[in-house]
Amino acid sequence: MGWLAMAGLCLDGWAQSILKTDSIQEIVVTGTGTRHLLKDAPVQTEVISRKMLESYGGGSIEDILSGLTSSFAFNEDDMGSQMQMNGLGNAYILILIDGKRIHGDIGGENDLSLIDPQRIEKIEIVKGASSALYGSDAIAGVINIITKKHEEGLLLENTTRGGSYGNIRQHNGIGIKTGKVNAYTNLQLQHSDGWQNTSREDPAQTEFLIEDSRNQTVNRHTNWQIAERLTYTPSGKWELYAEGSLHWKRIYRPSGKYPSCDVKTYDLQYSNASAGIGGKWNVNKTDVITLDADWNKHAYYYNYTDTTLEDGYYHGQATHYFPYFPGQKNLQSNQERTMVQLKGIFALPYENRLSAGAEWRYDWLNAPMRVAGGKVSDNTEALYVQDEFGLLRPLAITAGIRLNHNGAFGFRATPKVSAMLSTGDLRLRATWSRGFKTPTPKELHYRYVREMSGTYLYLGNKNLKPQTSHYYSLGAEYRTGRFSASVNAYINKVNDMIALVTIPTNTAPAEYIVEYDPVKVRQYNNLEDAETYGVDVNVGWQPFKEISVGAGYNYLDTRAHVYNTKSDKLESIVIDGMAHHKANWFATWGHRFSRNYRAGAGLYGRMSTKRYYQINGNGKGYQIWRIATNHDIGRSRTMTWRVEAGIDNIFNYVDRTDHGLHLGTTTPGTTIYASLSVRFAKGKKVKSNIHLNTNKDTYEED
């Protein structure tokens, strides 16, 4: 959205320090959908600033989130990042780019390679159910990735990054601003040769001992993306935009000699596209109305490398031994989504700020090989309203409610209430909120077959019920010029949580038993109940002007129960991927030696204890350390140069667990990287002078 993009501007340039007493305070927007100074945000918000991003030098969004916050866990493979936040997986985490939902599902996981790390200005993280403001998918929390904006007349930028295992990251940007028109074109390319941490297969999943498998821990892959955004500002009150992108990705899978585990006859290919239009009307200094409409497409193919006889569905009809030949593609799923969002923010009397909006969403899934009939669709409409009440200062209260209507599951209301008490440099916050998430078309209708030592069958479930949640949190934050500390305790109770569970083979539909003869069947089912609870702690300190240190810690526990129809009992199960303890820490240094040279260095660490899973073993605990350096070399009125170099996993930790079992981390061991960034900018910068109107508790632009 246009107003969210404006809120993402870094107010003092990319040399700003988040801890300096004389710097302009960070502005955040995600927790309430309106602008607040970070220290005064009614909803607890964690920020990864531009300064932190540039010091860390992360090559991907997975690298950034796992290294700079303790709340996240990843276990990357061909089917996605398998992200988890505070005990709940990717399906419960809403990911936004400039306030808009990301779209790019791979096996239930969003494709985070859609995000160019070189374009990130900052990342705002709000934990807990946020369905009142953002609707479905926001049960675990919201990640809002705010991108960089340019105001130069002409901007040319290039970053080339290379590292171990053929890791290449290429970013190119062209920005042009002339009169009332602003255009930016972004091209990114990513490639990795992949790596293999072990050639041994799990003996329990193969017919005999295999120690020379060709299965990779991470397969070779290449992806590219081109994106364009065009903005037209006819006056100070109006801003119109149009944008679009194309994204392509291929995962190359080596083929071995063992049919039970590593024979591959096709690569995986993904094709994404998006288009959007919208605008913003600044009614006056305090009121704004936005309208956004966008369309997104994510298509997933098998790209055959050898002759293959498929046994499944073709155009919705059952087939047996349908042939495909090298070079041919077979569509597995095409997910399309259309959304229209209308929102207004209005200043009301008696220290009230009202946000209200409407949303329409249509999802369409075409999966000729995996859905009976080939196609399914879903539609959702919503109205929401939120009031920020500041008359009782130092107590601030924010309350909102969303009314959802889903074509298959009817109406549901999701309220949220947050309160913040300010006492000097101390902030006390409390939140209660409801979450709501309808089953996805995949969870309802999808079917997937995996060949190991036998056939594993994964099934959707048309009898699923919507998921709801109650989220409670209580936290305290102390923030001064050079020191900050926060602690936040939470409980997230999810009712009818949807998860893959193992069911008796004879309870699967008879036609599937005949067709596939599976040795194990897993199906999406509603759990009777599930609960995650824990504590997040974050500390940051700048003892000297050039040195900053900090750490984060996350304690997590989960409970879940499912009714076993065979034993007629409730059984306790673990929420996959849960680890009791995770932590991260850092120490950074930076110094300007001259006008033309500045150097910085950082030492970073992260750890996790054992990760628990229902089947296929647990993931081992680990501890990983990283050294990152950055060098600003030379500077002129139009040109800047930056060199980054570092070593990741300096103690060479590798998880060599057998293929087929879960890993704690997929790192290949010690790796190195280096990058060169060149930036040419010509033309007068237009500064965004945003200040706080203390009378109305709003932000205005001069």
N, C-alpha and C positions, 0 to 999 in steps of 0.2 A: 504494500500500500504506500501511496505517496507520503502520507504523514508519518508512517513508521520509518520510511527511508530518511526523512529529514531528522527524525529523532535519533538516528544512528550516527549522525555526524560527530566526529571527534572535535571538540571545541578548541583545542589548543595545539593542533598539529600532532604528528606522530612522535614527537619528542616528549610529549606530556608524561609525567609520572603520576600514577594514581595515588601516591602517598605524599607528594609534596604539599606543604601547607599553603603555598601561594598559587597552586594550580586551580583551574576551574573544576568544580566537582563533576564527576561522571553522571550523565543523565541516562536513566533506564526507562523502558517503556513496556516490557513484556508482561509484568505481573498484573497490571491493571488496564493495559491498552492505552494509557495516558502517560505523559512525561512526569518524571519525578527525579530529584536528586537521589543518587544511590542510597545515601544514608537516611533519606526520608521516605523511601519507597514503602508503602503499607504492606506489601507482600515481599517476603524475603527473596532477594535476587542475588544470585552469584554471577559475577562478571569476569570473563577472561578478556582483558583489555588488549588494545593494539600493541602496547609496550610489551606485555607478557608474550604475545604471539611472536613478535619480532625477535625477542630474546631467545625464545625456545626453538624457533626454526623448524616447526613440525612439517612433515611432508604430506600429511593427510588429516582429515578431520578426526579419524580414529586415533591417530597419533597424538593430536592436540588434546582431545578430551581425556584420554587415558593418562596422559602425562601431566596435565595441569589441574585436574580435579579428582578427588578420591571416590566420587559417587558412581563412576562408570566402569563397566567391564565389557571387553570385546573378545570374541573368539572368531576371527575372520576365516571364511572359507569361500568356495565358489558360489554359495547361495546367499552371501551377504556378510554383514559385519557382526550379526548376532549381538547387537548392543543390548545392554541391560543397565537400568538406572534404579538404584535403591530397591532391588529385588524383582522388578518387573521388566519384561522384555520390550523389544522394539515396537511391537504392536500397541503398546500402551504409552509410548513416548511420541509426542507431537513435535515434529521438526519443521521449523519455519525458516524461510529465507526472506528477510525484509518483511516479515509479518505474513508471508504466504506459505501455505502447506507445500512441502516437498512431495513429489509424486515419482515413484520409481521402485516398485516392489519386486524383490527377488526372493522367492520362496518364503514370503512373509516378512522379509527384511527390506527396509529402504536402502536403495543403492546410494551410499554416501559419496561415491566417486563423482556424483553430480556436482559436488561442492568443490570449487576451486579454492584451496587454502590461501592463495595469493590475493584473493579478492576480499578476504574477511577483514572487516574493521574491528569488530569485537563480537563476543558471544555472550548472550544473556541466558541464564538457566534459572527456571522457576520450577521447584519440585512440588509434587502433590497434584491432586485432581484439579484441573482448570477447565472442566467442561462448561461451567457457567459462561465463560468468556469465549472459549475456543471450540466447544462441541466435542464430538467423539474423538477418540484416540488420546485424549489428554488426561488419562487416569494416573500415570506415573509422574508426568510433568511435561514441561515445554522447553525446547531449546530453540532460541531465536538467533539465527546467524545474520548479523547485520553487515552488509557489504560496504566497501569503500565507495565514496562518491567523488566526482571530480568537478571542479569549477574553473579549471584552466581553459584558455582559449583553444590550445592544442596540447594533447597529452599522448605521448608514445612511451610504452613501458614493456620491458621484457625481463623475465626471470627464467634462467636455465639452471636446472638442478640435476646432478648426477650422483649416483651412489652405488653401493655394493649390489650384486645380483642384478645388474643391468637396470637398476632403478633410475628412471628418467621422468622428470616433471618439467613441462614447458608451459609458461604462461605468457601470453601476448595481449596487450590492450591498446586500443586506439580510442581516444576521446576527443570530441570536437564540440566546442561551445561557441555559437555565433548568434548574437542577438537573443531571440526568444527560444532558440532551439538548442538542445543539448543531446548529443548522441554518444553512446559508448558501445564498442564492440570488443568482446572478450573471446579469446581462443585458448583452450587448454588441451594439452596432450599428456597422457600418463602411460608409462610402460614399466613392466617388471618381468624379468626372466623367470621369476619364481624360484622355489628352492625345496629341497627334500631333507627333512630332519631325520627320517628313518625310512628304511626300505622293508621293514618288518610289518606284516599284517597281524591283527589281533587273531590269535589261534582259535578263539571261540566263534569267530565269524567266517572262518574259511574251512575248507574240507581237509586241509593238511597244512603243516607248517610252511609258511612262505616268508623268506628273508631277502628276496630280491625283487620285491614289487617295484613298479615304476610310478606308483601313486606319489604325487607331490604333496607336501604340506601346504604350499601355496602355489597354484599353477601360474604359468606364464600368461600374462594378460596385457591387452592394449585398449585404451579408450581415449576418445577425443570428444570435445564439445565446443560448439560455437554458439554464442549468445549475443543478442542485440537488444539495447534499450534506447528508445527515442522519447525525449521529453519536450513538450511544448508549453511555454508559460506565457500566455497572451497578456496577463496582467499579474499584479501582486496578489490578486484574489484567486486566480485560477491556475491549475497545473494539470495537464493532460499527458498521458503516456501510452506507448505501445511497446510491447516486448515479445521476444520469441527466442527459442533455442532448439538445437538439434544435438543429440548425444548418441554415440555409438560405442559399444564395448564388445570385445570378444575374449573369451577365456579358452586357451589352447590346452587340451588335455592329452598327455602322452599315453599311448596304449602299450600295455604289457602282454604277457603270455598266459595269465591266469584268468579264465572266464569268470571265476567266482568273485574276483575282486578288482582287477586292474585292466581288463580289456575295455578300451574306449573306442567307439566307432563314430563319435560326433563331438564337436566343440560346442560351447555355449555362446550364444550371440544375443545382444540386447540392443534395441533401437528405441530411443525416447524422442519425443517432440513436445513442444509447448508453445502456447501463444496466449497473450493477454493484453487487455486494454483497460484503462481506468482513468480516474481523475480525482482531484481534490479541490474543494471550494472552501476558501477561508472566508466564512461569513463575516467575521470581525476578528478582533485580536484574541478572542477566547474560544470562539465556536468554529467548528470545522466539520464538513461532510465529505465522505469519500465513497466512491463507487468503484468496484473492481470486478472484472469478469475474466475468467481464464479457462483454458482447455489444456489438458495434459494427456499424453499417451505413453504407455510403456509396453513394448512388445518383446517377447522372449521366444527364441528359436533354438532348435537343434540345427547345427550346421554340420552335415555329415562328412566324415573323412574316410569312410569305408562303407561298403555295401551293407545295409542293415534291413532286417525284416522286423517291422514294428507289429506288435500285438496289442491292440487297444481299440480306441475309437477314432474314426476318421469322418469329419463333418457330422459328428453326432451319432454315427452308426458304428456298431461293433464290427471290427475287422480282425482278421488273423493273417499274419505274415504279409503285411503290405510292404513292398520293397521301396527303399530309398537308396540313392547312389551318391558317390562322392561329389561334393559341390552343391547338392540339393539342400534346401532348408525346409524345416517342418515347424510350423507355428505351434508353440505350446500354450501361450496365453498372450492376449492383448488386452490390457486394462486401460480404459479411457475414463477420464473424469472431467466434468464441466461444473464450474462453481461460479456463482454470482453473490457478491457481498455488498451490502449497503450499511454504512455506519455513520453515526453523528456523535460529536462530543460538544456539550453545551455547558456553559457556566450558569448556574442558577443562584437565586438569592440564598442568603443564610449559609454561605460557605459550602454550597453543594456543587459538585461537578457530575453531570449526567452523561453516561455513554449508553447508546441504544443502537440496535441494528437488526438486520434481517439477513438470512442466508438461505440459498438454494443450492443443492448439490445432487448431481446425477452420476452414478457409477455404472459402468458397462464392462462386462467381462466376456471376451470371446476366447474359448479354450476348446477347440474342436477335438483334441485328443484326450481331454481330461475332465470334461463336463458332459454328462448325458444331455443330448439336445444341442450342445455346442455353445450356447449363449445364456447368460443370466444378467440381470440388472438390479439396481437398487437406487432409491431416491430418498433424500432427506431435506426437510425444510425446518427452519428455526427462527425464533424471535428471541431477543435477549435485551436486558436492561441492567445497568449497573450505576450505583450512586456512591460517590466519594464524599463523605460528610466530615467537615473539618471544624464545625462550630464548637466542639467540646475540647479544643486544644488544651493540653498536650495530647489528648486522645483523638486519634483519627480512625474512622470506621469506614470500611468499604464493603458494600453488600450488593450482590447481583443474582439474577436468576435467568435461566435459559429454558424456553419451552421448545422441545424437539418433537418433530413428527417424522417417523420413518414409514415408508410405504408398506413394509411387511410387519412392523412391530408397534405401530401406533404412537401414542403421545407419551412423553416423559419429561418431567421438570427437574432441573439440576441447579440448586442454589449454592451460593458461596458467601461466606462472611469472614472478613479479616479485620483485625484491630491492631493498632500500634500505639504504644505509650512511649512518649519521648521525655527523657529526663536528662538534660545536659547532653553528654556524649553517649549516653546509653539508650538503646532502643529495645523495647520488649514487644514481641509480635506473637499473635495467635491466629490460627486459621481453622475453620471447619468448612468442608466443601463436599459436594456430591459429584461423583463421576458417573458417566453413562457411555456405554459403547455397544453398538449393535454388532452381531456377527457379520463378518465380511463375506462377500460372495464365495471366496475361496474356502473359508471355514464351513460354509453351508454345503457347497457343491463339489469341491475339488477332489481329485483322486491322483495319487502319485505312487508309482511302483519303483522300488529300489532293489537291485539284485546284489546280494552278498553271497553267503554260503547257501542261501535260499532266497525266496522272494519275500520282501518286507512290503506290506501294503499299508498306505496311509490314506485315510478316508475323511471326507467331510461329513457333516451331520445336519440334516435338514430340521432336526428337532431342537436345535440349540435355542437357548433363551438369551436375551440381552444381558450384558454384564453391568452391574452397578457397584458403586464404591462409596465409602465414607472415609474421608481423610481428615486427620486431626494433627496439628503441629503446634509446638510451643517453642519459641526461641528468644535468644538475647544476643544483641550485637553491641559492641563497644568500638567506637571509631574516633580516633584523633588524627592529627596531621601525619604522624609517622607510624602509628600503630593501629591495627584493627584485629579484632577477635570476635568470633561468633560461634554459637552452639545452637543446634536446632534438633529437637526430638520429635519424632513423627510416628504415627500409626496409620496404615492404609489398609482398610478392610474391604475386600473385594468379594461381592456375592455373585454366584454363578460364573466364576472365572472360567474362561475357555482355555483349555490346554490339551495337548496331545497326550493321551493315556493308552496304555496297552490293554486291549480287550481280548477275551477268549476268541480264538479263531472261528469257532463254530457259531459265534454270534454275529459275524459279518454277513452281509447279504449273500444269499446262496449263489447268485450268478457270479459274484466275485470269487467265491471259493472254487467254483468249477473252472472259471477262466484263468485264475492266477495260481491256485494251490499254494497260498502263502504259508510261511512258517511262523510269521508274526504279523499281527494286525494292530495298527495304532490309529486311533480315531479322535477327532476333536470332540470333547465332551465338556459339559458344565461341571465344574467341581462344586461340591456342596458349599464350601466356603474357602477363602484364602485370606491370609493376613501377612503383611510385611510391617516390620517395625524396627526402628533403629535411631541412631544419633549421628549427626554430621557436625564436625568441629573444623574450623578454619582459623588460622592465625597468620598475620603478616606484619612485618616490622622493617623499618628502614633506619638502622642505627646511625648510618652516615649517608651523606648525600649520594654517594656513588655505590652503595651496597644495600641490597634488599634480601631478606630471607623470609621464608614462609613454609607452612605445612598444612595439610588437610588429612583428616581421619574420618573413616566411615565404619560404624558398626551396624550390622544388619542381621536380622533373623527372620525366618518365614515359617508360616504354618499353613497347611492346606489339607483338605479332606475330600475324598471322593467315595461315592457309594459303589461297592463291589456287588454287582447283581449275582455273581456266582456264589459268594460266601454270605450274602445278605448282611454285610457289615460295612461300617464306615472305616476306610483305611487312610492312614496318614501318609502323605507323599511330600516330597521336596519340590519346591519351585525350581525348575532347572536353571543352573548357572549361578545360584546363590553362593556367596562367600561371606563368612562372618566378619572378616576384617580386611579393609583396604586402606591404603595411605599413600600420600605423595608428599614430596618436600623439594625445596629449591633454595639456592643461594646464587644471587646474580651480582655482577659488578660491571660498571660502565664508566668510561672516562674519555673526555675530549682532550686530546693532546695538542691539537691545533685546529685552525679553521677547516683544514682539509683532511683531518683524520680523527676518527673516533673509534674506539674499540670497546667491545663488551664480551663478557663470558658468563656462562651459567653452569652450575652443577645441579642436576635434577635426579630424583629417584622416585620409584613407585614400587609398591608391593601389594600382594594379595595372598591370603591364605587359601586353603583348598576350596575349590568350587564344586558344588554337589549337583548330581544329576540322577534321574530316575533309572536310566539304563545306560549301558556302554561306559560305565566307570566314571569316576570323579576326575576333575582337572587338578593338577598339582599346584601347590602354592609356589610363588616366585618372588624375586626381588631383582629389579633392573635399574641400572644407573646410566646416566647420560651426561656428556659434556658438549656444550654448544658454544660457539664463538661467532661474533659478527663484527664486521669492519666497514665503516663508512669511509670510503676513500675518494678524496677529491670532491669539490663542490663548486658549482658556478650558479649563475642566475637562472640557468635553464636545465642544467644536467646534474644528476646525482648518480653515484655508483655505490653498490653495496655487495660485499662478499660475506657469505656465511659458510661455516665448515664445522663439522662435529663428529663425534663418535657416540653411537648408541649401543647400549648393552656392553659396557666396557669390561665387565667381568665374564662375558661370553657364556651366559646361561642359555641352555637349549633344552626344551622339553622333548625327549625322544620317545614318548609314549607311542605304542603301536597304532598304525592306521586303523580307523574304525572306532577308536576310543576318544574320549574328550581330552582336550589339552587345556592346561592352565593359560598358556600363551603360545602363539605361533611364531615367535621371533626366531630367526635363523642363527642367532648368536651375535657376536660383535660385527657391526656394520659401520661404514663411514659414509659421509655425504659432503658435498660442497655445492654452492650455488653462486651465481653472479646475477645481480639485478641492475639494470640500467633504466633510468627514468628521465625522459625529456619533457619538460612542461614549459609552455610559453603562453603568456597572457596573464592578466591581472586576476588574482584569486578574489573571489567574493566571500568574505567571512560571514559566518552565521553568528550573529550577535544575539544569543538567546539568554534572557535573564529572568529571574523569578519575580513575578508580581506578588509581593507579600500581602496585598490586600485581597486578592482573589485566589491565591495559591495556584496560579497557573503560570505557564511559560509563554513568553511573547518574543517575537522576532522584530528587531529594529529594521 
